[in-house]
Amino acid sequence: MISTSDAYANVVAETRHWLNQAVIGLNLCPFAKAVQVKDQIRFAVSDATDAEGVLTDLQDELALLAETDPEQIDTTLLIIPDALDDFLEFNDFEDLSDRLLKRMRLVGELQVATFHPQFQFADTEPDDISNYTNRSPYPILHLLREDSIDRAVESFPDAAEIYEKNIETMRRLGLEGWKKLMTKP
């Protein structure tokens, strides 16, 4: 069940801080600022405590996004503070989300990107700063519209280079710089 309770207000605040400081502030995603400025990002908090509950919430959020005018909600961050803490379990959950997209017949319309506090790219050490390009305060499933991605990529000539640029940004920033950036004022 998606929570709108004040108990999760801090979870949303921490996620907004990460979005503003890292994703937008460091320009890790050059497309994020436009939807943020237009207030088209939905912040949904799952109160699930297991993968099955998260899958149910993901299904609800995918349906909501698919049915909603993009001018109202262009993208959703499904924040998962109480489940999928283990990165390997979270990583395995990606298969379930892909199957859910297929079952809902949303492949080609929506996609799910992932962020996690212990995110780790293959063939990297856990403390490699490049992993921080996808590290977030909580496990997050980012629901995106394929049309929005296509438009964003068309407007950004070097979209294929974003990944390398992000790693370069993180290496310049370093772990101490990241910690300072994520510290709330």
C-alpha positions as CSV (number, residue, x, y, z in Angstrom):
1,M,0.0,0.0,0.0
2,I,1.3,3.5,-0.9
3,S,1.5,5.6,2.2
4,T,0.6,9.2,2.4
5,S,1.1,9.3,6.1
6,D,3.2,12.0,7.8
7,A,5.3,9.2,9.2
8,Y,7.0,9.0,5.8
9,A,7.4,12.8,5.4
10,N,11.1,12.5,6.4
11,V,11.6,9.7,3.8
12,V,10.2,12.0,1.1
13,A,12.3,15.0,2.4
14,E,15.5,12.9,2.3
15,T,14.7,11.7,-1.2
16,R,14.0,15.2,-2.4
17,H,17.3,16.4,-0.9
18,W,19.1,13.6,-2.8
19,L,17.3,14.5,-6.0
20,N,18.0,18.2,-5.7
21,Q,21.7,17.9,-4.5
22,A,22.9,14.9,-6.4
23,V,20.7,14.1,-9.4
24,I,19.9,17.7,-10.4
25,G,22.7,19.5,-8.5
26,L,25.5,17.4,-10.0
27,N,23.5,17.1,-13.3
28,L,23.7,13.3,-13.1
29,C,20.4,13.3,-15.0
30,P,20.2,16.3,-17.4
31,F,16.5,15.6,-17.9
32,A,15.4,15.7,-14.2
33,K,15.3,19.4,-13.7
34,A,12.6,20.1,-16.3
35,V,10.1,17.7,-14.7
36,Q,11.0,18.9,-11.2
37,V,10.5,22.6,-12.2
38,K,7.1,21.7,-13.6
39,D,6.3,19.7,-10.5
40,Q,5.6,16.6,-12.6
41,I,7.5,14.1,-10.3
42,R,5.3,11.9,-8.0
43,F,7.0,10.8,-4.8
44,A,5.2,7.6,-3.6
45,V,6.3,5.7,-0.5
46,S,5.7,2.0,-0.2
47,D,4.9,0.8,3.3
48,A,5.7,-2.8,2.1
49,T,8.0,-4.9,4.1
50,D,8.6,-7.6,1.6
51,A,9.1,-8.1,-2.2
52,E,5.5,-9.2,-2.7
53,G,4.2,-6.0,-1.1
54,V,6.6,-3.9,-3.2
55,L,5.4,-5.7,-6.4
56,T,1.8,-4.8,-5.5
57,D,2.7,-1.2,-4.9
58,L,4.7,-1.1,-8.1
59,Q,1.7,-2.4,-10.1
60,D,-0.5,0.3,-8.6
61,E,2.0,3.0,-9.4
62,L,2.6,1.7,-13.0
63,A,-1.2,1.7,-13.6
64,L,-1.5,5.2,-12.1
65,L,1.3,6.6,-14.2
66,A,0.0,4.9,-17.4
67,E,-3.5,6.4,-16.8
68,T,-2.4,9.9,-15.8
69,D,-1.8,12.8,-18.2
70,P,2.0,13.3,-18.4
71,E,1.5,17.0,-17.8
72,Q,0.3,16.0,-14.3
73,I,2.7,13.2,-13.6
74,D,5.6,12.6,-15.9
75,T,7.6,10.3,-13.7
76,T,7.3,8.5,-10.3
77,L,9.8,7.7,-7.6
78,L,8.5,4.7,-5.7
79,I,10.5,4.9,-2.4
80,I,10.9,1.7,-0.5
81,P,12.1,2.4,3.1
82,D,11.2,-0.9,4.7
83,A,11.9,-3.6,2.1
84,L,14.6,-4.7,-0.3
85,D,17.4,-3.4,1.9
86,D,19.8,-6.0,0.6
87,F,21.2,-4.9,-2.8
88,L,21.3,-8.4,-4.3
89,E,17.7,-9.0,-3.4
90,F,16.8,-5.6,-4.8
91,N,18.8,-6.4,-8.0
92,D,16.9,-9.6,-8.3
93,F,13.6,-7.7,-8.0
94,E,14.4,-6.1,-11.3
95,D,13.4,-9.3,-13.0
96,L,10.0,-9.2,-11.3
97,S,9.4,-5.6,-12.3
98,D,10.3,-6.5,-15.9
99,R,7.8,-9.3,-15.9
100,L,5.2,-7.1,-14.4
101,L,5.7,-4.5,-17.2
102,K,5.1,-7.3,-19.7
103,R,2.1,-8.7,-17.9
104,M,0.6,-5.2,-17.7
105,R,1.4,-4.7,-21.4
106,L,3.4,-1.5,-20.6
107,V,6.7,-2.5,-22.3
108,G,7.5,0.3,-24.8
109,E,5.3,2.7,-22.8
110,L,6.9,2.7,-19.3
111,Q,10.2,1.4,-17.8
112,V,11.7,1.1,-14.4
113,A,15.1,2.3,-13.4
114,T,16.7,1.5,-10.0
115,F,18.6,3.3,-7.3
116,H,19.8,1.8,-4.0
117,P,21.9,2.9,-1.0
118,Q,24.3,0.0,-1.7
119,F,24.2,0.2,-5.5
120,Q,27.1,-1.5,-7.1
121,F,28.0,-1.9,-10.7
122,A,29.4,-5.3,-11.8
123,D,33.2,-5.5,-11.6
124,T,33.5,-2.7,-9.1
125,E,34.4,-2.7,-5.4
126,P,31.6,-1.7,-3.0
127,D,33.4,1.6,-2.1
128,D,34.1,2.6,-5.8
129,I,32.9,6.2,-6.2
130,S,31.4,5.3,-9.6
131,N,28.7,3.3,-7.7
132,Y,27.4,6.6,-6.2
133,T,25.9,7.7,-9.5
134,N,23.1,5.3,-8.6
135,R,23.1,5.5,-4.9
136,S,20.1,6.9,-3.1
137,P,19.0,7.3,0.5
138,Y,16.5,4.4,0.1
139,P,15.8,1.7,-2.4
140,I,13.9,3.5,-5.2
141,L,12.1,2.3,-8.3
142,H,12.0,5.1,-10.9
143,L,9.1,4.8,-13.2
144,L,9.6,6.6,-16.5
145,R,7.6,7.2,-19.6
146,E,9.3,6.0,-22.8
147,D,8.0,9.0,-24.7
148,S,9.6,11.3,-22.2
149,I,12.9,9.5,-22.5
150,D,12.8,9.7,-26.3
151,R,12.2,13.4,-26.2
152,A,14.9,14.0,-23.6
153,V,17.4,12.0,-25.6
154,E,16.6,13.9,-28.8
155,S,17.2,17.2,-27.0
156,F,20.5,16.1,-25.5
157,P,23.0,15.4,-28.3
158,D,25.4,13.5,-26.1
159,A,23.0,11.2,-24.2
160,A,25.2,8.2,-24.7
161,E,28.0,10.0,-22.8
162,I,26.0,10.7,-19.7
163,Y,27.3,7.6,-17.9
164,E,30.9,8.4,-18.5
165,K,30.4,12.0,-17.5
166,N,28.7,11.0,-14.3
167,I,31.6,8.8,-13.3
168,E,34.0,11.6,-14.0
169,T,31.9,13.9,-11.9
170,M,31.8,11.5,-9.0
171,R,35.6,10.9,-9.2
172,R,36.2,14.7,-9.0
173,L,33.8,15.0,-6.1
174,G,35.2,12.0,-4.2
175,L,33.6,10.2,-1.2
176,E,34.2,13.2,1.2
177,G,32.6,15.5,-1.2
178,W,29.6,13.2,-1.6
179,K,29.1,12.9,2.2
180,K,29.3,16.7,2.4
181,L,26.8,17.1,-0.4
182,M,24.3,14.7,1.2
183,T,24.5,16.4,4.6
184,K,21.3,18.3,5.2
185,P,21.8,22.0,5.9
